[in-house]
Amino acid sequence: MNNPFLRIKGFFSAVGEKYQEMKEFIGEDFSGLKKFPRMFWNGIHNLLDNTKIEIVFFWLLFAIVALIIVGSQELDRGKVIPLAFSEKSQIERDCEKLGIDVPVLTRFHTSSNELYMKIFECWNKSWDMTLFGSNVSAFAAELDRRMDPAMKFHHYEIPQLIKLVPAEANEALNTALKDFVIVLKRTVTIKNALGESWNRHYFDVTHIESYTTTETYTDSDGNTRTETTTHYRTIYDYTIYDYTYFPKWGEESSSLLNKLAADYPTLDLKERLIVAKKTEADNEYAIQKSRDEDLDGKRLGPEELVQFARNWATGSTLMANLPDIRSMHLAIVNSDAPRWRTAKRTAHNDHYIRIDESHSDPGPDEYQVVDIAHGHAREQERLISEVVDGITFVANAAPRQEQLIRELIAVKLDGKKGRSPRAIMRDIMELTKECYFKLFRRGFGIERGRWWLVLIWTILLALVGAGIGWLFDLAGERGIIHGGPSRNNFYR
């Protein structure tokens, strides 16, 4: 059969044989077709009789229903991001009446909030204008309208805000947050010096112990035999601890702590964030409409609306971290600095044996002082870095946001060649959300799709479906439905 012509001939011969079989089964008068319904139903009922197909069927059915219903609800929920503008213009008018300049931190945070909310608003409106399919065209059109100077509806629009954010961010870091930036750098230096002051090392001493086990086996003929096996295990005895002190770094860390305490006995903001006293109609509409599903018909009152409008301040990473930054700084300068200044006088290498299998030995008193101070410095670094790094991130992200917005408009609306519009839209939203999360740690929950809820409902309904399928299978076996075990005869 290596000859290709013979293979082709064999194939057509087999097809011809099957054709003749089918022709004989159907018959000249097509009477054989009448057998198909009966054969089909017999096959179905044989499947029900001999398998647990009911369980699988209902399990899949209920899981698919859950995915469709709950998944579509959460997908729709993700199409609407909760909004709240900061009333930036109102704050400026209030400060003007008081004869003061708007503080830089207020200017920066309100500009950032307005920028992100306007992009999110374009996202929400794009879904309002999209009946089905992707919202990328509507999103590009909304952004284009906001970027057009001739279509300026509000005092601050995306083109102005996207320029203000990096400028005000740098101003904030160099003025209002200058002390925080300096303390951050010095805290990192202190943390590193404290970490070099001590070296902790431990070694477990163990020994090997043997033991035996005996097992009895019985074969198929009833004969028994006993087998003894020797095993070995490691037994813990004690732990040797070595604590090595490095005086150079001990003195260096103490000197740095003392200087920090002298230069910055406290650490706090030198200005306060100024918030709006009321909300304007446009903002109230945006706040209410973007939360309609969550509010379930409830109308927000004036106080509630104002609280939403002030979230840029109350939910900012700066204000969320500030209380802990204050208290951690006081712990470092008022407790860690004087304690280590005293303890380092008696610090020395230490070596001892202790039974401590969990390795939780706290170490010498002097080591403990440094360990606590090191933990405080590490935590302070994290707290201030979240604020400073977040502001730096959004400042650097603003030019990229503008470039992405203009790229989407050029590719989708102007017909220019470029990347996929859907990919550009995804980059815009991901970058904007990341900026918002970094700057407003306790802001609104802008990731709306609760996919964990979809998973829970899918699992629960799948289990319910499997239970219903089991009941159907049990009823079939007992003859309650579709004829019982002998029901196949009924369909023959």
C-alpha positions, 0 to 999 in steps of 0.5 A, a space after each residue: 500500500 505504499 503506492 499512492 494510487 492504491 491508497 486513493 483507490 482504497 479510500 474511494 472504495 471504502 466510501 462507496 461501501 459506506 454509501 451502499 450501506 446507508 442507501 440500503 438502510 434508508 431504502 428506496 421509499 426512505 422508510 428507514 428515516 422513520 427509524 431515526 427518531 426512535 434510535 435517537 430517543 433510545 440513545 438518550 434514554 440509554 445514556 440516562 440509564 447507564 451514566 450520571 449524565 444528569 449530574 454533569 448536565 445540571 452542573 454545567 447548566 447552572 454554572 453557565 447561567 451563573 456566569 451569564 447573569 452575574 458576569 454580565 451584571 458585574 461587566 456592566 458595573 465595571 462600565 461606570 466609575 464613581 465620580 466626584 470633582 473637587 470643586 477646584 474653581 470654588 476653592 480658588 474663589 473662596 481663597 481669593 475672598 480670604 485674600 490668600 493664595 491656594 496652597 500648593 498641595 491643594 492645587 496639586 491634589 485638586 488638579 490631579 483629581 480633576 484630571 482623572 475624574 474627567 478621563 473617567 467621565 469620558 469612559 462613563 459617557 462612552 458606554 452611555 453612547 455604546 449600545 453594543 460592542 466596544 466603546 473605543 469609538 465613543 471614548 475617543 470622541 469624548 476625549 477629542 471633545 475635551 481636548 478641543 480648546 473650542 469646546 471648553 465647557 469648564 474653567 479646567 479641562 484635560 489640556 490645562 490639567 495635564 500641564 498643571 499636574 507635573 508642574 504643581 507636583 514638583 512645586 509641592 515636593 520642593 516646598 510644602 513637602 521639602 522636609 518630608 523628602 529630606 527626612 525620607 533620605 536621612 531615614 534611609 541612611 539611618 536605617 542602613 547604618 542601624 542594619 550594619 551595626 549588628 550581625 545576628 547568626 545562629 546555628 542549630 546543634 542536632 544529633 541523629 537518632 535511630 528507631 525501629 518499627 515492626 509490621 506484620 503482613 498476611 498473604 493470601 494463604 493465611 501465612 503471616 510474617 513480621 518485618 522490622 525496619 530501622 529508621 533515622 531522624 534528626 533530633 534538635 539539641 540546642 541553638 548557638 547564637 552569635 551577635 556581633 557588634 560593629 562599633 563604627 556603624 553603631 556610632 554612625 547610626 547614633 550620630 545620625 539619629 541625634 542629628 535628625 532629632 535636633 534638626 527635626 524634633 517634629 514632622 508635620 505639614 506647614 499648610 492645610 488642605 482647603 476643601 469645598 463648602 458646597 457642590 455645584 449642580 454639574 458635580 452633584 449630577 456626576 456624583 449621583 449618576 455614577 452611583 445610581 446602581 449602588 444607591 438603588 434610587 436613593 437621593 444623596 443629601 447636601 452633606 453626603 455630596 460635599 463629603 464625596 467632593 472632599 474625598 480628594 483630600 480625605 482619601 489622599 495618600 498624603 492624609 491617609 499616611 500623615 498620622 502614622 508619619 507623625 507618630 513614627 517620627 516622634 518614636 524615632 527622635 524621642 525614643 529610639 535616638 536617646 535609647 540607642 545613645 545610652 545602650 551603645 555604651 555597653 554594646 559588645 559581641 555576645 555568644 551563648 547557647 539556648 534551647 530555642 527551636 523556633 529561633 525567636 531569641 530576642 538577643 542582647 538588650 543593646 541589640 533589641 534597641 537597634 532592632 526596634 529602631 531599625 523597624 521604625 526607620 523601615 516603616 517610616 521609609 515606607 510611609 513617606 515613600 508612598 507619598 513622595 513616590 506617588 507624587 513623582 509617579 503622577 508627575 512623570 505619567 502626565 506627559 505619557 497620558 497626553 501622548 496616549 490620548 492624542 494617539 487614540 484620537 489620531 488613530 481612531 478618529 483621524 484615520 492615521 496608522 498606529 497601534 490598535 485603538 483598543 490597546 491604546 484605550 486600555 493603556 490610557 485607563 490602566 495608567 489613569 487608574 494607577 495614578 489615581 490609586 497611588 495619589 488617593 489610596 483611600 479614594 473611590 473604588 474605581 475597580 468596579 467589577 467584583 469578579 470574586 462575586 462571579 466566582 462564588 455564585 458560579 461555584 454555589 449554583 454549580 453545586 446546586 445544579 449538581 444536587 438537582 442532577 443527583 436527584 434526577 438520577 436517583 429518581 430515574 433509578 427508582 422509576 419515578 421518572 422516565 420509566 425506571 431501570 426497564 424503561 428502554 423497553 418502552 421505547 423499542 
